[in-house]
């Protein structure tokens, strides 16, 4: 079970796990959906770089109707989210 914290700009979603797992932070930046695992506050390590989410990762969230999928639907709209989930499939069809 996770606790949901949305930053003030609402273009960032931060999920904090009750179990003590690393926090995940999602953002929409320049039309890309990105994710990173945040270091604990007491860590001296730098925060990791943002990584783009793959269409497969996005599809998994949509299929499971996760908090991330709901947040993305509100931020992007369901059509744009669906297009992001199908990006690889469309590229494969064009190549065939």
C-alpha positions in Angstrom: 0.0 0.0 0.0 1.3 3.4 -0.9 0.6 6.9 0.3 0.1 9.4 -2.4 1.7 12.8 -2.4 1.3 15.2 -5.3 3.7 18.1 -5.5 2.3 21.7 -5.7 2.9 22.0 -9.5 0.8 18.8 -10.1 3.2 17.9 -13.0 5.0 15.6 -10.5 3.6 12.6 -8.7 5.5 11.1 -5.7 4.5 7.8 -4.3 5.8 6.9 -0.9 5.6 3.2 0.1 4.5 2.4 3.7 6.8 -0.6 3.5 9.9 1.5 3.4 10.7 0.8 -0.3 12.2 3.7 -2.2 9.9 6.5 -3.2 9.0 6.8 -6.9 8.6 10.1 -8.5 6.8 10.6 -11.9 6.8 13.6 -14.1 5.7 14.9 -17.5 8.5 16.9 -19.0 8.5 18.1 -22.6 5.9 15.7 -23.6 7.7 12.7 -22.1 6.6 10.7 -19.1 9.6 10.0 -16.8 10.2 8.2 -13.5 13.0 8.0 -10.9 13.6 6.3 -7.6 14.3 8.9 -4.9 17.2 8.5 -2.5 16.2 8.6 1.2 16.6 12.1 2.8 19.5 10.9 4.9 21.4 9.6 1.9 24.4 11.6 0.6 24.1 10.1 -2.8 22.8 12.4 -5.6 19.3 11.9 -6.7 19.1 9.5 -9.8 18.5 10.8 -13.2 15.0 10.8 -14.7 14.3 7.8 -17.0 11.7 7.8 -19.7 8.9 5.3 -19.2 8.4 2.8 -21.9 5.1 2.1 -23.6 5.1 -1.3 -21.9 5.5 0.3 -18.4 2.7 2.7 -19.2 0.4 -0.2 -20.5 1.1 -2.0 -17.2 -0.1 1.0 -15.2 -3.2 1.4 -17.4 -4.1 -2.3 -17.3 -3.8 -2.4 -13.5 -5.6 1.0 -13.2 -2.9 2.3 -10.8 -2.7 5.6 -9.1 -0.1 6.5 -11.8 -2.5 5.7 -14.6 -5.3 7.8 -13.0 -2.9 10.7 -12.5 -1.7 10.5 -16.1 -5.3 10.4 -17.4 -6.1 13.6 -15.5 -2.9 15.3 -16.7 -2.8 14.1 -20.3 -6.3 12.9 -21.1 -7.1 9.3 -21.9 -6.4 9.7 -25.7 -2.9 11.0 -25.3 -2.2 8.3 -22.6 -3.5 5.6 -25.0 -1.2 6.9 -27.8 1.8 6.8 -25.4 0.9 3.2 -24.5 0.8 2.2 -28.2 3.9 4.0 -29.4 6.0 0.9 -29.9 3.2 -1.1 -31.5 2.7 1.7 -34.1 6.4 1.8 -34.9 6.5 -2.0 -35.4 3.4 -1.9 -37.7 5.0 0.9 -39.8 8.2 -1.2 -40.2 6.3 -4.3 -41.4 
